[in-house]
Amino acid sequence: MWWSRWVQAIYGRSAMSLFKGLEQIVKTNYPLADLTWYRIGGPADYLVWPQDISQLRQVVLRCQEAGVRMYVLGQGSNLLVSDDGVRGAVIKLDGPGFTTMSFDGERVHVGAGVGLPGLVLECVKRGLSGLEGLTGIPGSVGGAIRMNAGGRFGDIGTVVESVTLMDIKGQVYEKAKPELVFDYRSSNIAARFILAATIRLGPADPDQVLRAVQEVWIYKKNHQPLEQRSCGCVFKNPKGQAAGELIERAGLKGLRCGKAAISDKHANFIVVEPGCSAKDVLKLMEITQERVRQAFGIELEREIEVWM
């Protein structure tokens, strides 16, 4: 394949020699569509599954030395990958060393690779309140913390007490609450890798927590196209405005581009059909931004991550 030849030409080595001794956790030319909610995207030169911090450090240092670009992949729920894929190493943190979960009273120590829905469910069982507002939000804990995932029912940043991080030199360090800043769909976490976090919740009756979760779920089921393939909200809400409302007022609900369409249920969702390309989604996003700009003079900022 052409991208495999490109990799070898650039790095002057066979695809696997870069990760000698780590072959069991590396695949080459791996189709990323299989790992994203959109089911869209071409291959990555390398897909790497480090099983623990030690392996991750080895991968990071080798990529840094070779000048190989690194991407971090959670559960692919907020991601659009180019049809041509990406050149470099995609590192997926869902090995055993990144998916642990332990409880210490009201504190939860959780790996970055743990799925957010599973964490919410476990907290419901234990009568711990604070994550109910994240019901229905897919993705990993690490990805959720980096972008301060949430919505009208609350954001994850409000309960994060500390995070364990790794920089591109392989150094592991902790950042605690006083140093952490969470804003609307953003945080001040600059480190490339979030490894784990400690969150602090409050005790509550499990039945009450469950009822709160059910209420959030029912609301989202009634207002979002959960039954269709999407990547969640595509654009951030401008200050004092709702992106979905602006898109709807611009008359764009139901607008199609190839096999991508603006949802009839919630205008800030782009839903896709089998066979949809990243090009379709990107074109629809561009049209949406242009039409909203023309109608209201407002620039919509992407909420989803795009790998080109």
C-alpha positions, 0 to 999 in steps of 0.5 A, a space after each residue: 500500500 502507498 502509505 506503507 511505502 511512504 512510512 518506510 521512505 520517511 523513516 528509513 526503516 521497516 514499519 515494525 523496526 520502530 517498535 522492535 520488541 513491542 510487535 505484539 501491541 502494534 498493527 500497521 495500516 490499521 483501518 480507523 473507521 473500525 474504532 470511531 462512532 462515525 465508522 468513517 476514516 482511512 488507516 493509521 500507519 501504526 495503531 499501538 495498544 500499550 498495556 501499561 505506563 511502561 509500554 506507553 513510555 517506550 512508544 512515546 520515546 521511540 516516536 519522539 526520537 523518530 519524529 513520528 507524529 502521535 495521536 491519542 485515541 479514546 473510544 472515537 465518539 467525538 472524532 472524524 478521521 480523514 478518508 485518507 487516514 493519518 500518517 503517524 502512530 495512533 495510540 489507544 489507551 484501553 489496555 489493563 493499565 489504563 482501565 482500572 477503577 477503584 473506590 475509596 469512600 467518596 473518591 473514585 480512582 479511574 483509568 483514562 481508558 475506562 468508558 464513561 457510561 460504565 463509570 456512571 453505572 458503577 457510581 449509580 450502584 454504589 450510591 455516589 452522586 455527581 456524574 448523573 448529568 453525564 448519562 448518555 455521553 459516550 467516550 472514555 474518561 480521559 477524553 471526557 476530562 480533556 474536553 470537559 465533557 458535559 451538557 445542560 445537566 453538568 460537566 465532568 470538570 466539576 468533580 475532578 480532583 486530580 489527574 495523572 499525566 504523561 508528557 512527550 518525554 515520558 515523564 509522569 506527573 500529577 496535576 491537582 484541583 488548584 492547578 486545573 482549570 475547566 471551562 466550556 468544552 475545554 481544560 488547561 491540560 496541555 500534556 499529551 496523555 491523560 493516564 488516570 484521574 481521581 474524582 470526588 462524588 457525594 453519597 446518595 441513595 442509589 434509587 435517587 441516583 438511578 432516577 436522576 440518571 433515568 430522567 437525563 436519559 429520557 430527556 436525551 432520547 427525546 431530544 437527540 438522535 441516539 438511534 442514528 450514527 453520529 458523533 454527538 454535538 458537532 459545534 460548540 455553543 457560542 456564548 449565550 447561544 445554542 448552536 443547534 438553535 442557530 442551525 435550525 433558524 438558518 433553515 438547515 435541519 435535514 440538509 444533506 451532503 452525500 450520505 451525511 445529514 443534519 439531524 431533524 431531531 437536533 440540528 447540532 448533530 450530523 448523522 451518517 448512513 453506511 458508506 458516508 465519507 469524511 468528505 461528506 461530513 466536512 462539506 456539510 460542516 463547512 456549509 453549516 458554518 457559512 450559512 450561520 455566518 451569513 444569517 447571524 454573523 456568528 462563527 461556529 467552532 467545531 466541537 468534534 476533533 478532526 484528524 486530517 
